[in-house]
């Protein structure tokens, strides 16, 4: 009887652990790496670090010495589209980025967002993948 109880308890722990691993939280939360093609000011490579505090999506683009704070971010869960707005600076002054995309491969760990970016200094294709 003790062996059966032990085996059942072990099975319950394994099931609970598997369920915890499968839950990822908010679909945008995490680090995203990719490109925003044709960005002459900040280069083609881009890194997003996004967070969800239960009410709002917050984050940073290219954290480090060239960091750009995201001032607004929205997610439309009906269409799985996202909209980001961020303010940056360079030698010529302020830059306002508007980035629109769609989340693809949502149920997969390697989901990505593709769409477009634009600012007063240019525009182009945008694609980032969750890490």
Rosetta blueprint (number, residue, H / E / L):
1 X L
2 X H
3 X H
4 X H
5 X H
6 X H
7 X H
8 X H
9 X H
10 X H
11 X H
12 X H
13 X H
14 X H
15 X H
16 X H
17 X H
18 X H
19 X H
20 X H
21 X H
22 X H
23 X L
24 X L
25 X L
26 X L
27 X L
28 X L
29 X L
30 X E
31 X E
32 X E
33 X E
34 X E
35 X E
36 X E
37 X L
38 X L
39 X L
40 X L
41 X L
42 X L
43 X L
44 X L
45 X E
46 X E
47 X E
48 X E
49 X E
50 X E
51 X E
52 X E
53 X L
54 X L
55 X L
56 X L
57 X E
58 X E
59 X E
60 X E
61 X E
62 X L
63 X L
64 X L
65 X L
66 X L
67 X L
68 X E
69 X E
70 X E
71 X E
72 X E
73 X E
74 X E
75 X E
76 X E
77 X L
78 X L
79 X L
80 X L
81 X E
82 X E
83 X E
84 X E
85 X E
86 X E
87 X E
88 X E
89 X E
90 X E
91 X L
92 X L
93 X E
94 X E
95 X E
96 X E
97 X E
98 X E
99 X E
100 X E
101 X E
102 X E
103 X E
104 X E
105 X L
106 X L
107 X L
108 X L
109 X L
110 X L
111 X L
112 X E
113 X E
114 X E
115 X E
116 X E
117 X E
118 X E
119 X E
120 X L
121 X L
122 X E
123 X E
124 X E
125 X E
126 X E
127 X E
128 X E
129 X E
130 X E
131 X L
